Structure formats: structure tokens, C-alpha cells
Amino acid sequence: MKAAVWHGVKDIRVEEAELKALKNNEVTVRVAWAGICGSDLHEYQEGPVFVPVNAPDELTGEIAPLTMGHEFAGVIEAVGKDVTKYKVGDRVVVNPTLTHGIKHEDVDIYDGFSFIGLHGDGGFATFANAPEANIYKLPETLSLQDGALVEPTAVAVQAVKEADMKFGDTVAVFGAGPIGLLTIIAAKAAGASKILVFDLSDYRLGKAKELGATHIFNSGQVNPSEAVRNEVPDGVDVTFEVAGVGPTFKSSIDVTKARGTVVIVSIFARPIEWNPMMLTNTGVKVTSTIAYSPTTFQQTVDLMGTGQLKPQGIVTSQIKLDNIVEGGFEALTNDKTQAKILVELSGEM
């Protein structure tokens, strides 16, 4: 089968790959659509971040080179002999997070996690295997293309839950990339009264406005703290840091009210320097999230299925697998008008 395989930094190759033998507790998914994630882009630009290169991953048993892609949906092609909940032909989306599964789901992922498509073979391929426990049926109201948006939307839903948001809260979002845009959508659905968004790209800011931001600012042209306090004098209730660089981390604390909350949603490619007195002097609380619980993933499927969450507006391009490097990874690196790029595999809807 054809697959997009990570070999190293700036070295993703579309090549023939062999699907690993199906385990008894797994299903084989005929992949229809898959999204390129910011995590994938990090691996392309400066990896390995998550990809195992020195030893096989503890949970997947796999090591690079491996097939990327962890935001994907498709149709079940085959089932292992111990699978009971699904059958061939079911339309499904894959939750790519693998854990030890021995603690409550609220902390399970922090006991050690791996991702299908980052720590082991994933969905940028004709077929992909996944454990039954990681499979979720798609409601009839969602297309398979919509299914490829469930995973990143679940990240945003989990971030909003981590913030303990309340109706009427004011929100700031730093970074209007795909996860930032989805966080705007999730915060709006959760009842935010004002959503102030900062980014360096005017195009992405326009997209943020289209998807629910009430105020947009080019952070290269304004002082974020002043901009926020002109609208919310005491600072916002919740800030989401979705850019992953030192200046936006510090600004996230600066714009948040005393005893407010900053949620780190981004992946920081390198360490940053900051003074913890920024928290001591303000009472601002900082928390973070890496992914989502199984409950949050199911809730995301349900909320998208009923139309309460509509992430489809973040899609800016659809490309073929053969074009995933130039039309996908390079486009996301160089073209700030791109947000979410979907890769067509079977193309089924």
C-alpha cells in the first residue's frame, strides 16, 4: 500500500509500505481522509519530537521510519477475532492516543502515552490498524471528511474543559493556527462572551473572526496587555496559549485577570525562560493539556454530530497523498493562509 513515511527532518517519503499483521483486538481501517496536525509539522520541521528513533516505543513497539498521520477516519475493512463492537463496513474515526490504561481516564494519559501516527504507524496510508478501544462510530450526520476533524477538535474541547470555563467568561487566544481556531469554536460553544485573538497573520485573524472571535489583533502591531485591557479592564478570565513560544506564554499571563487561568495547549519545540514571579504577583493559575480523555473524544463526536460544534470552517485545502510534502508540509511551513489541510486517501464521504 502507499504511505507517507517519516525518515527524518524534512524527510517524509510517499512510498510503498506493508501493513502490519492485524492483531486479535484490532480493526483495519480503510482510510478515507486524514488531517495534517501541528504535531506532524513539528516532526517534519525539527523532529524527532515524539517519533521514536533510538529504541522502539514502549506502547507501540515501533521505531522510525514509520507512517505518520493521527487525525483520520475511514471504513472498517477487517476485524480481529476478539473484536465485538464493530463490523466490516462501519464508518469510524480513530482516537490515536494509546495509554497503559491502568488509571482513571483523567490522569491516565499522563501516566505515559503514545500516538498512532507519531509513535507508531498511522493514517497517512491506504490502510491503518488500530485497537478496538480506539475506534468510535461516526453518526450519519457526519461525513468521513468531518471525521478527520474530530481528533483536533477534541484537543480544543479538552482545553476548554481544563479551563473550567463558565457562561459569560471572557477569553483570549494566542495563536490562530488550526488548534487556536478550534479553541475559538469550542470556547464560543461553551458560552464565552468575548473572545480576543492574537496572531501575526492577518489572514488567520480574519479566519478567527469568521469562526467566532469577537476581537482580533495582530500581535506584531499592538501591545497585547494594553489591547486586552482596553476591552476587559481587569483582564480576561481564561487565556489559551496555542502558539508555543516564549513571548506568547508571557503575554498569556499578562492579559489574564488575577486568579484567572492560563491553559497551555501548544507544543513548545524548545525551552523558554520566564520568571515565576509573574504568577506569584498576580495569582494567575497555569494549567496544560496534551490531548483528551476517551470521554472527551466521544463528547466531541456527539457535539459535532448534533451541530453544536462546527469545525469544518478551519479546512483550507484538500490534497492527494502524493502531494503531501509540497502541498501539505511545505505549504503549512511557508503559507500562513493555510490552516487545516486534509489529505485524501480513498476519498469516501
MARMAR-594544 format. One record per residue (C-alpha): residue in one letter; x, z, y. Coordinates in steps of 0.02 Angstrom, whole numbers, plus 32768, in hexadecimal, padded with zeros to 4 digits. Layout:
! residues N
aXZY ...
***
This chain:
! residues 349
m800080008000 k80337FED80B6 a806580898118 a80BA80C181B9 v814E8129817F w81B8819F81E9 h8272818981C6 g82B781DA8264 v82B181DB8322 k826E81348363 d826C80FA82AD i81BC80E6826A r81AC805381F3 v81117FFC81B3 e81407FDC80FF e81027FDD804D a80EC808D800A e80AE80D47F67 l801A814C7F67 k804981EA7F0C a7FED82177E6C l7F4382657E8C k7F3E831F7E63 n7EA9836D7E0A n7E6C83C57EA9 e7E84832E7F1C v7E2482967F55 t7E6981ED7F87 v7E2881B3802F r7E2280FB805C v7E5581118110 a7DE680B9818F w7E2B80F68236 a7EB8816A826C g7EEA81AD8316 i7F9981BE835E c7FB382738392 g802882BF8412 s807D8315837F d809E826B8332 l80E6823183D8 h815B82C783DE e819B829A8331 y81B781E68369 q820C8212840E e827382AA83E2 g825182E3832F p825D833082B7 v81EC83B682FF f818083D58265 v81BB834D81ED p8224839B8160 v82CF83488158 n834583C68109 a82D98407807B p822D83E48033 d819F84388091 e816484DA8040 l80AD84A98036 t80B483ED801A g815583E37FB7 e817E8345801A i821083118087 a8232828180FF p821E81EF80FC l8162820A80F9 t80C281B58130 m808281F781D6 g7FD0820C8215 h7F6582A98213 e7ECB82748277 f7E6C820781FD a7DC881E281A9 g7D91816E811F v7D338157807C i7D5981B07FD9 e7DA881367F60 a7DCB81AC7ECE v7DB682637EA0 g7E2082D97E37 k7DD183237D9A d7DB983CF7DEA v7D61838E7E87 t7CAA83C27E8C k7C6B83AF7F3F y7C9082F87F60 k7C7A82517F0B v7CBC81A17F1C g7C6E814D7FB3 d7C5981E9801F r7C8681D280D7 v7CFE825D8104 v7D7982A18182 v7E1882FD8150 n7E4C83A78194 p7F0883908187 t7F3C84478190 l7F82849180F1 t7F9A854D80E4 h7FBF85D18062 g7F078601806B i7F1F86B98043 k7EEB870780E9 h7E4F87008155 e7E3E865681A7 d7E58869E8256 v7F0E86C6822B d7F2A865B8190 i7F7985C981ED y7FF7863E823E d802E867A8193 g807D85CF817E f80368522818B s805D846D8169 f800683CD819C i7FD683378135 g802A82AB8196 l80B5831781DF h80F7837F814F g80BB830780C9 d8070825A80B5 g7FDB82398125 g7F5D81BE8165 f7FBD812D81B4 a7FA780D5810E t7F2A807580A5 f7F088110803D a7F2D81CA804F n7F17825E7FDA a7ED583068014 p7E9883A67FC0 e7DDD83B97FAA a7DE284548019 n7E1F83E880AA i7D91836A809F y7CF5836D810E k7C6082F88103 l7C358295819E p7B80829A81D8 e7B2781F381E0 t7B2781FF829E l7BE481EB82A1 s7C46814E827A l7CEB8152821C q7D3C812782C1 d7CEC81C4830B g7D3082218274 a7DE281FC82AB l7DBE82628348 v7D8582FF82EE e7E32834A82D4 p7E6F8343838A t7DC3837A83C7 a7DCF84128354 v7E72844183AB a7E1684468451 v7D8284A58409 q7DF8852883C1 a7E5185368469 v7DAC855984C2 k7D8185DB843F e7E2C862C8454 a7E09863A850F d7D6A869C84EC m7D1486338570 k7C6D866485BB f7BE685FC860F g7C1385E186C5 d7CCD85FD86AF t7D438599871D v7DCB853986C3 a7E6F84E286EA v7EC084638674 f7F75842E8686 g7F9083878630 a7F0F82FD861E g7F5382AF8580 p7EE282A184E6 i7EDB835C84C0 g7EC783868579 l7E36830C8586 l7DE6835584EA t7DFD84048530 i7D9D83CD85CB i7D10838E855C a7D0E842F84F6 a7D1784A08590 k7C86844385E0 a7C2084558540 a7C49850F8540 g7BFE852585EE a7C8F851A8668 s7C4D8511871B k7CEC84C58766 i7D758467870B l7E1184448773 v7E8B83CC8723 f7F4283A8874D d7FAB83158713 l802D829D8757 s7FCB82028725 d7F3F81CC879A y7EF68164870E r7EEA81F98699 l7EA182618726 g7E1B81DC873C k7DF781E88683 a7DED82A68693 k7D6C8294871D e7D09821B86B2 l7D0682978621 g7CD283328681 a7D57837186FA t7D0A83AD879D h7DAE83A687FF i7E4B833F87DE f7EF983518829 n7F9B82F1881A s8012838187FC g80A1831C8846 q8046831888ED v7FF883C688FD n8028847B88E3 p7FBB84AA884D s7FA785608884 e7F6C852E8931 a7EFB84A688EC v7EA5851E8875 r7E8F85A988F4 n7E4185328970 e7DB6851D88EF v7DBB85C58894 p7E088647890A d7E2D86CA8885 g7E6F864C8806 v7E1A8602876E d7DDA866686DB v7E3485FD8658 t7EC58583865E f7EF5850D85D2 e7FAC84D785CD v7FAB842E8577 a804883DE85BF g80D3843E8568 v8155844D85F3 g819984DE8658 p814B84B68702 t809B84A686BC f80AE85478659 k80DD85A586F7 s80538551875B s7FD5858086D4 i7FFB863786F2 d7FFD862287B0 v7F4E85D687B9 t7EFB86558745 k7E9F86EB878C a7ED7879E876B r7EAA87CB86B7 g7E8087158697 t7EBD86B48600 v7F3B862885E5 v7F2D85C98541 i7FC68565850A v7F8884CE84AA s8020845D84BA i80BC844B8452 f815B847384B2 a81E583FF8478 r826B847484BD p827A852884FD i824B855185B0 e828385DE8623 w8206864E867A n81F8870186B8 p817E8772865B m816187CC86FF m80ED873A8726 l8077879086AC t80A1884486D5 n807C8828878D t7FD687D08770 g7F8A881386D0 v7F7487628692 k7F66875785D5 v7FBB86CB8574 t7F82869184CA s7F9D85F48465 t7F5A858883DA i7FAC850E8363 a7F1584C2830D y7E6B850382D2 s7E1685658249 p7DAF851081C2 t7D1485578217 t7D45850882BC f7D6584628266 q7CB684648219 q7C6A849982C0 t7CC184068312 v7C77838D8292 d7BCC83DA82B0 l7BD883D9836F m7C128324836F g7B8982F882F5 t7B01833D8367 g7B4F82EF8402 q7B7983948454 l7C2F835E8454 k7C5282A88480 p7D0D82848474 q7CFD81C88462 g7D2981AC8518 i7DDF81DB84FD v7E00813E8495 t7E6380BF84FA s7EA080458474 q7E84800F83C1 i7F157FBE8365 k7F457F7F82B9 l7FBE7FE0824C d80407F568259 n80457F748315 i80528032830E v8102803B8357 e80F47FC583EC g803A7FD28409 g8030808A83DD f80CA80F883F1 e8122808E8474 a807F807484D4 l8060813084D9 t8114814D8510 n811480D0859E d806080B285D4 k800781468624 t7F6280E88621 q7F5F810A8566 a7F0E81A78522 k7ED0819D846F i7F0381068409 l7EA880E98365 v7EFA808C82D6 e7E8B801C826D l7EA9802581B2 s7E117FE78150 g7DAE7FE081F2 e7D10801D819E m7C928071820F 
***
